[in-house]
Amino acid sequence: MPRSNRPRGRRPDDDDDVDLSRVLAGRRRTEAKRDGLWNVQPLAAPSATKYYTCPACGLEIGPGTAHTVAWRADGLMGEADDLSARRHWHLHCWKIKP
């Protein structure tokens, strides 16, 4: 029997209801810390492509290092301002943040 060369998977142009913001946000969640509510999103090692400075310890977070991105969820200046003030934290530093 001859082999078929047609792809058997789903086609990218299928009209499925995909929530793009949910896909882009990953596993974003809201956490309560002593100083208020924070939006927290983990960043996997393959997605980390830049150098960042952790605000807790002041050490560098290098490319290829899994870490956490956090920004205020209850800021007074609005969501756009809170998002622009987001910071990249070491996983351990975020866990011990008061």
N, C-alpha and C positions, 0 to 999 in steps of 0.2 A: 504494500500500500504506500503511495507517495506521501511525502511529508508536506504539511501545510506551512507556509511561511507567514501566515496572518497572525498578528498578535492576538492573544486570547484574553488579555486583561481588560480592565476598564479603559475607556477612551477618555482623554483629558477634557474633551468638549462635552461630556455628559452634563445634563442640567440637574445636578444635585444641589440641594440647599446646604452649602458649606458656609459656616460662619467664619469669615476670614479673620476677624479680630480675635476670635478664640484660638485660631491656629497660630497667629502671630504672637499672641500673649503667652503661649506656652502654659505653664502651671502657675500663673500669677495668683497670689492670694493676698489677703489683708491680715496683718498681725497687729496685735495690741502690745505696745511696749509702755514703759513708765511715762515716756514723754508724748504719747499719743498713738494714733493709728498710722500704720505704714503699709504701703503696697510693696510686696516682695515678689521678686521673680528670679528663680535660679537660672544661671547661665552655664550651660554645659561646656566642658573643656574644648571641644572642636569649634564652638561658636565664639570663644574668647580669642580675638585676634589682635588686641591692642594691649598696651601697658596702662594700668590704672594704679592709683594710690589709695589704699584702704584708709578711710577716715578714722578708724579706731586705733590702729597700731602705727600708722604712718609708713608702713612697708609697701613695697611694690607688689602688684598682682601682675604676673607676666602672662604673655599669650599662651594659650593651651592650659590654663589653670581654671578649673571650675570655681565659680564664685557666685555671690548673690548681688542683685541690683535692687536697691531699695529707695523709695521716695515717699514723702508724706502723703497720707490719704485724707488728712483733715486740715490741710493748710488754708489760711485765710485769703490768700491772694489768687486762688483759683487753680484748677487742675493743670493748665498749661505751665504755670509758674512752678508748681510742685514737680512736674515731670522734667522740667529743665534743670531742677536742682537735685536730680537723682544721683546716687553715689554707688560705687562698686565696693563691696565688702568681702573680706575673706569669709569663708563659711563659718569658721570658729569664732571670728570676731563678731559676726552678726548674732550667733547663738548666745554669746555672753553679754551682749549689749543690754544695759539696764532698761 
